Amino acid sequence: MSRLSKTDVVSIDDLSLPEIERVFTLADEFADALARGDTLSIANGLIMATLFYEPSTRTRLSFESAMHRLGGSVISSADMKASSAAKGESLADTVRIVSGYADLIVLRHPHDGAARVAAEYAPCPVLNAGDGSREHPTQTLCDLFILRRKKGKLKGLTVALCGDLKFGRTVHSLIYALARFGANIVAVPTSGMDVPNYVLERLAAERNYSFSTVTMDELKSLAGGLDALYLTPNAPHQMALFTGDLGLDKAPAGEAPASLDAFYVTRLQKERLGGEIKPGDYVRFDARALKTHRTQEAVVMHPLPRTDELAYELDSDPRAVYFEQAAVGVPVRMALIAWLIEQNRKKRASARDSSGLIRFKTEPFPRCVNSNCVTRFEGAHLRPRFRLARTVDRASLPLRCDYCERELRIEFVGHARSHRYYKYDESLYGYVRQWIEEQSLAVFETVKQAEESGYEPYRRGPQREVMNSAEIADAVNSLASQIAADIPDLTNVSIFGVVSHGAVLATRVRDVLDARIGIHAPCAAIDVYGSGEAIHLLDGASSLSVEGRTIIIVDDVINSGWTIQRAMTMIWQHGRPASVKLAVLIDRGHLAVPIRPNYVGKNIPTAPSERVQVRLAPPGTNGKHKTHDRATIYSMLEAAKAPEQAK
């Protein structure tokens, strides 16, 4: 049982401005005490656990040093690959267990929103030492502390944040903090690495704050003074910013030269780039950048570690403060721990606002669009959780993940009590809020997902049959013929049918191939929207291989293509196929992604507002089931007035 009250610091916004100032006051006192060699016992009897799922030197060691210097003790798991996490233990279980051993947990984790999960499951305080690309609040405390020490204030400073503004979690926390302190921010991102929208939206909604984004060339000609520069150089076109003429000494006529008071240089976040961005050669920041009239008073900051972007020749320059910046990590984190102890005396506890959370009673539950969101990794116990987003979109319903803050835009909404779904438009917003209050809102990414979940459209226009049982049987035979003619070696084929009608069609195509050629291809159903096991083997097969095989995905209707794209992604998670081909019963001619079917049973051109619905008799019914094979086309009418089902 923790001896500290439940006060978490997951975001820099978990600390008010007076609380940050109190931490700074304590940090000044501890810095003086360390200089005097004082022995402290403020944390005597307390134990801190450091759980680091990612590498760290400065953050972990400065936290542990801080606790020891306060008289407390530390237990550490510096490499979680050597812990039970390697056996599959969830983060939720880990922090609950560790809370029984320690009074305080310091967590670093590669997934966005992980610190929020830890804070919810751990009964003791949790301090976020970095969660994915989301935030790193304690590093921001160190940055603000050294910046205030060097500049004497934070309010009114102009700070340019340059380079990797997309993945740099320290930059995100710093943006939130500088906005609250009344500083001016100029964003100078490397191409493709802009400040994420969720950061901008949070600033606009909570602080009514916005800032300018400029190019590197525009930065050189800014008339205003710059007090700090966050910089992550990673492209050749940035070379001139460092090794050429900065251009800061050429002010417009009649204006005094602007001054740059600090550079903040940091390495490129390579571990978060993946294959999405290909950075160019690094550039080196050297002493030439400090020789202009506008930069000669500037200090050079860097959170470290550095790689190739910061010249070693700067180390002896008195304006280089990055080692001092790293050193203040000890007194600042001592101050944060001491502040927690003060809150314990005040019986202060974190209060996470649960109002506004959307509780989905029935499946399907929406999934966060962020591939690095912690909800994608923690298992079934951690369901995605959303709020209405801060932005307003007339064409889609924006939801915001409560863990990583990314937005999910919903095109189709449903009413769980009536089992009707609607194409979302702004006229439905009031009813959606009502459905949220009564916990009857359902959301869908596609029409297929809505229909597979048993929902019917709010209103149909006139419908007509476009394929009967005999025509569907002919189309299945045609698909099998196209596959046999195109693939010479059917022994290397695995067939995946998209649940549910695609799975029925997959077995029918497989059976036709078996009857004609004598090859019984392994077959599976793939559930692209389900929350359980994604792939289900059919016909009692014990295994189905993906690696090196030709994969045929079978579906009933290809609408936008998003369902097929998701199926392909899920298949690749099980191995690397030799090739992937797509067979569809009906191609209606409207795609949002560049996916084209290889084999088509029938092309049925439709208008964007029209839908094709396929009904198939379940396998093994031999025509005795009340559902017969048929395909119909109808117009889905918009909700021009209040939905009757919601009244």
N, C-alpha and C positions, 0 to 999 in steps of 0.2 A: 504494500500500500504506500503510495507516494506521500511524502511529507510536504509536498508543495501543492498549492491549489491548481486547478486545471486552467492554466493560462497558456495558450498556444500562440506561437508566432509562425504562421504558415505564409502570410503575406506581409509585406511592409506596411500595408494598410491596417493590419491588426494592432499596430501601435499608433496612438494619437500623436500629434505634434508635441504636446507637453511631455508625453512619455518618452519620445525620442530625445527631446532636450534633457530630460532627467537621465537617460542612459548616457548622454554625452557628458553631463556633469559628473556622473560617477566614473566615467572613463578617464576624465582629467584627473580625478582624485586617485584612481588606481595607477595611472601612469606615474604620478608623483610618488606614490607609495612604492612602486617597483623600483624607481630610480633611487629611493632611499634604502632599499633592501628590507623593507618592513615584512614581517611575517603576519599573515592574515588568517583568520579562522571563521569568516562569515559563513562559509558553506560546510563547516565541520559536521560530519555525520551524514552528509548528503552524497548520493552516488549518481553519477551521470553515465548513461550508456550512449556510445556513438555507434550508429549503424550506417555503414557506408557501402551502398550497392554500386557506387562508382568510385574511381580513384580520386584521391585527395592528399595533398600535403599540408598546405597552409590552413585550410578550414578545419580539418580534423585535429591537427597538432595544436593549433592555437586554441581550439575549444578545450582540448584535454589539458593543455598548459594552464588555461584560465581556471579550470576547476581545481587543479592541484594547487595553484597559487592562492586560491580562496580557502584552502584547507579541506576541500572535498576529495572524493575518490572517483575513479573512472574505471568502467569496464568497457571493452571495445571489441567490435567486430569490424576490423579494417578491411576485410575481404569477405563479402557475403557469399562468395562462391565456395568458401570453406565452412559455411553455416548450413542450417537446415533449409535455407532457401534453395540450395542446390538440389535438395530432395523434393522440391515442389511445394514447400510450405508457403502459404500466402502471406502477404505483408500484414494483413489484418491479424492473423494468428501470431505472427512474429512479435508485433508490438504489444499484443496483449500478454504474451509470455514474458517479454523483457520488462514490461511494466511491473511485474512481480519482483524483479531484481534491482530496479533502479528508481530514482525519484524524478528523473528527467531523461528524455530521449532526444538526441540530435540525429537527424536523418538526412542522408543524401540518397537520391533515387533517380534512375534514368527516365522514369515515366511521368508525364505531365499530370499533375493532380495527386501524386502519390502522398505528398505531405498532408493533404486534406484527408485522405483515407486514414493515414496513421493517426492524425489528431482525433478522428471520430472514434477509432477503436481503442486507442490507448487511454487509460484512466489518468495517466500522469501527463505533465506538459510535454509538448513536442515542439522542437525548434527546427525549422526548415533550413537545411544546409544546401539546398538546391534540388528542385524536382523537374527533371527534363529541361525543356527550354522555357519553362513558365516563370519561375521567380527564384531569387537567391537573396532574401531580405537581410541576412546578417552581413553579407558582403556589402550590401548597400549602406548599412550602418557604418562600416569601415570607410567606404568611399566618401560619404557625407562628412564623417568626422575629420578626415584628413583634408578635405576640401575646405571645410569651415576653418580648420586650424591655419591653413595657408592663406585663405582669402578673407578671413575675419567674419564672414557671414555666408548665408545661403540665399536669403531673399534678394531678388533682383539680379542674381547672376544670370548670365547667358551661357548656356551649355550646348555645344554642338555634339551630337551623337552620330558617329560615322562608321560605315562599314557593315558588319553583320548585325543588323538590328532585328533579324528574324529569329535567330536561334540563341542569341546571347541573353541568358536569363538574368544576369546582373543588370543589363541595360533595361529590361522590362521593369524590374523593381525600382531602379533608379529613376525612370520616367515617372512612375507613380509618386515617388517621394519628392522629386524636384517640383512637380506640379503643385503639390500640397504646400511646399515651402515658398511658393511664389517665384520660382526661378523661370527663366525663359529657355525654351528648348528649340534647337534647330536640328532636324534629322537630316543626315547626309548618308543615305544607305548605298551600299554597293548594289549594282543592278541585280534585281531578283531577290534581294534580302531586305525588303522594307519592313518597317514596324508592322507587326500583325494587326489585322483589323480588330481583333478582340481587345487589344490594348487600347487602340484609338477609341473604340466604342465605350470602353469602361471609363476612360478619361472624360469623354464628352458627357456621359450620363451622370457620373458621380461628382465631377468637378467643374462641368461646363468649360472644359479646358481643351484647347487644340493647339497644334504647333505646325510650323512650316516644314516642308520637305524640300531640300535643294540639292542640286548636283554638286560634285566636287568643284567644278569651275565657278559655280555661283557662290560657293563658300569663300573662295579667294577674294571675291569682290564685295563681300558683305560690309556694309557701312557700320554696323553695330559692333560693339566689343564682344569678344568671346571669353568666358571665364574658365571653361573646361572643354576638352574635346575627347569624347570616347571614340576610339579609332580602331578598326579591324581591317588593315590593308590586305587585300587579297587579289587585286587585279592590276595588270600592267598600267592601265590608264591612270591609276592613282599615283604613279611614280613621281609625277611633277609636284605633288603635294609635299613631298619630303625632300627630294634631291634637287629640284629645280627652284626657280624663283617663285616663292609663295604668292607674290603679287599683293601682299597685305600692306606694302608701303606705298601703294598708289591710290590714295584716297581721291574721291571726286573733288573738283575745285571748290574751295570754300569750306570744306569739311576737314575736321581734325582726323588724323589717322586712327583707326580702330585698333584695339589692343587685344591680344590673345593671352590669357593668364594661365591656362593649363592645357596640356595635351593628355588625353587618356588613351593609351595604346593597349590593345589586347590582341591575343592570338585569335586566329580563325577557329571556329567551333567545328573542327573536322568531324568529330564523332557524331554530329547531328546532321551532317549534310546528306549522307546516304548517296544515292545516285541521282539526286534531284538537281544538284548544282555542281558544275565543274569549275572550281576556282582557278584563276590564273596564277602566275608566279607571284610569290610574296615580294613585297618591297621592304626596304629597310628604313627605319626611322633613325636619322642620325643628327649630329649637332648642327648641320646646315639649316635645319628647320627652325632653329632658335636664333638665327643671326639677323633677322629683319627687324625693322623698327617696331613692328607690332607683335613680335614674339619674344623679344629679348628678356621680358620679365616672366615669361611663361614657365611653369613647372611641368615636368613630365611624369605622368602617373601610369601605372600598369598593374593590374590585379595579379599578374604572374599565374602560371609559368609563361615565360616567353619562349618563342621558337626562333624564327628568323626575322621577325618584324622590328626588333629593337636592337640597335647597335650597342655592343659592349663598351664602345668608346664613351657613351653617355654616363656610364656608371660613376665616373669621377667628377662629373659636372654637378655643382651644388643644386642645380635646378631639377635634377633627377631625384624624385622622392619615392620611387616605387618600392625600395627596400624598407623605408620608413613606413610606407603605406601597409606593407605586409606585417611589420612589427606591431602596429597599433591594433592588429587583430586580437592580440592578447588582452590589453586593457579594455577594448570595446566589448569583447565577449565576456570578460569578467564583469563588466558593468551590466550586461544583459542578464547574466545569471543572478547578480545581486538585485537587479530590478525584479526578477521573478520571486526572489525571497521576500522583497518588500510587498509584492502583491499578495503573497501568502499571508502576511500579517494583516493585510487589508481584506482578506477573504475574497479577492477579486477572481472571477472565473470567466473564461472565454464564453461568449454566448453567440453561437452560430445561428444566424437568422434562418429559420425553417419556413417562414411564411413565403408563399409564392411558389413553393415546390410543386411540380406537377406529379401527381401520383397516378400511375397507370395501373389499374386493377387487373386488367386482362391483357394477355399477349395479343398482338406483337408489341414488345417494348422497342422504342426507337434506339438506335445505336449511334454513339458519338462518331462524327466524321473524322475526328483526329486519330490517325493510325497509331499515335504514341500515347493516347489517353490511357490512364491507369485502368479504366473500366474494361479495356480490351484484354487485360492480362491477369486480372485478379480472380477470375472464375465466376461461377453462377451466383455466389453470395453477394457480389457487388454489382447490382443492376445499375445501368446508366440512370442518371437523375438530371432532370432538366427544369429550367425556369423559362418563362417567356423572355425572349431576348430584348435587349435595349433598343434595337433598331426596329423600324416598322417597314414592312414590305407588302405592297398591295397584291402581289402575285403569289406569295408563299408565306407560310406561317413560320417565323424564325424562333427557334428554341435555343437556349444557351445551356451547355453542359455545366453542371454545378461543380464539377471537379477541375476541368481544364479550361473552361470558359469559351471553348470554341462554339460556333453557331452551326446549327443544323437547320436547313430550310426545308419545310414540309410542303409538298404540293397537294396532298390529299389528306383530309381529316375525316374522322368517323365519330358517330355517336354510339357508344357501347350498348345503350339500352335498346335502341331501335335497330341496331346493326345496319345502318345506312352510312354510306360514305359520300363525300362531297369534294369537288374540285375547289380548292381554297381560293377565296378572294376576300377583299377587305370588308365586304358586307357581312362576313361570317365572324369577324373578330369578337364582337360582343357575345355571340353564342358560344364561341370557343372558350371565352373566359367563364361563362356560366357552366359549361361542361367540365372545366377544370375544377371549379368549386364543388361540383357534385361528383367529381372523380369518375366521369363517364367519357372522357376524351380518348379517342384512339387516333393514331397517326400512321400514315403509310407513305412509303417512298414511291410506290408505283400502284397503278390500277391492279396489276397482277397480285401484288401483296394483299391489297384490300379484298379481292375476290377469293384468294386462297384462304383468307382468314374468315370467310363466311359472310362478308359484308356485301350488300347490294347497293347500286347507285341510288342517290336521292330521288332522281327522276330520270326515266328513260324516255327517249323519243320513240317513234315507231321503229320496230325491229323486223328484220326479215332473215330468213334462213339462207345461208350462202353455201353450206355443205351439209348433206345428209349422211347417214351411216355408210352407204355404198361409196359415196365420194370420198369420205374420210379413209375408208379401207383402200381405195385406189391410190390415194395420196401416200398412205403408209407404204404400199407396195412400190410406188415411185421412189420414195426416199431410199428404200432398201436397194433398188436397182441402181440409183445414182451412187450410193456408197460402194456397192460391189464393183461398179465400173471404174470408180476413181481410186480405190485402194486395192492394190494387187494382193497384199498379204493381210488377210483379215484375222489371222491368228495373233497378230500383234495389236489388236484393237480392243479398247475398253470403252463401254458406253455409259454415259452419265445422263440421267433424265432429271430435268428440273422439276421439283415437287410443285403440284401433284400431277397435273395432266401430262407434263413432259416426261415424268417417270413411267406413266402408263404407256405413252407412245414409245418410249425407249425399249420396253419389253416387247412391244408389238413388232418394232423394227428388227430387234434381235431375233425374234421367233421366225420372221420371214427369211432372214439371212440363214438361220439354222436349217429351215426347211429346204431352201434352195441349194445351199452350198455345204451344209453339214458342219458348219462352224458355230458353236454356241459361245458367243462372246460374253465375257464377264460384264455384269450390268449392275449399276448402283443408282440410287436416288440421291440427289443433292438438294438440300434444303437451304436456300440462300438467305432466308429471312428468319429461320427458326433460332431459338435460343439454346437448343440442346446440341446433340451430335449432328454435325453438318452432313455427313455422308452415311447412307444406310445401304448395306449390301442387299441385293435382291435375289430371290430364289435360293436362299439358304447358303449362298457362297461364303466361304470362310475368310477370304481375303480378295483384294482387288488392287492390282499394281498400277501405278501411274508412271513411274520412272522409265523413260525410254520408249514408251508405248504411244500409239496414235490414239488420241482421245476424241470421241465424238460426243458433243453435248447436244441433247435433244430437248426441244421445248415446243409448246403448242403454238404460241403466237409470239413473234418478235415485235414488240411495241417500240420503246425508246432505245433498247439495247442495254440498259443499265443492269437488268437481271442477269444477262449473259456475261457482262463484264465482271460482276460479282462472282458468278459461278467459276469463271476462269481463274480469278484470284484465289478462290478456295481450293481449286484443284492444284494449283501450283504450290500451295502450302503443303501438299502431300507428296511432292516429288516434281522432277523436271521431265515432262513428256517430250516425245520426239516431235509431235505436232498436235494441234488442237483444231478440230473442225466442228462446224455448227450445222445441225439439221433442224429445220422448223416445219411444222405442218402448214402454217400460214405466215406469209410475209406481207404486212399491211403497208409497208412503204414509208414509215415515218421513224427516223432514227435520230437520237441525240448524240450518239457516240459512233465513231467510225468502225462499226462491226457489220459485216455482211455475211449472210448465211451461205455455206457451201452447197447445201442441199435443201431444196424448197419443194414442199408438197403442192402448194398452190399460192400464186400471187393474187392478193385481193387489195387493190388500191383503195384507200380510204381517206376521208378528210380528217384533219387533226382532231376534230371534236367527236369523231366516230370511234367506237370500240368494237373489237371482235371478241366474242366470248365462245369458248369451246366447252362443250359438255361431253364427257366420255363415260361409258359404262365401266365400272370397276373390273379389274382382272378376274377371270374365273366365273363370271356370272352367266356367260353364254346367252345373252339376250334376255335373261329372266329378271334383270334389275329394272326398276322403274325409270332409271336414267338411260336414255339411248344416245348413241353418238350423234351429235349435231353441232354445227357452228352457226352462230347468228351474228348479225351486225346491227348496231343501234347507235343513236346519238345520245351522248351523256349531257343532259341539260344542266346549266349552271343554277345555283341557288339564288334566284332573282329576288326571293323574298325570304322571310324568316322560316327556317326549317320547321315543319309541323311537328316532327318527332321531338324537338327540343322543348315544345310547349307543355 
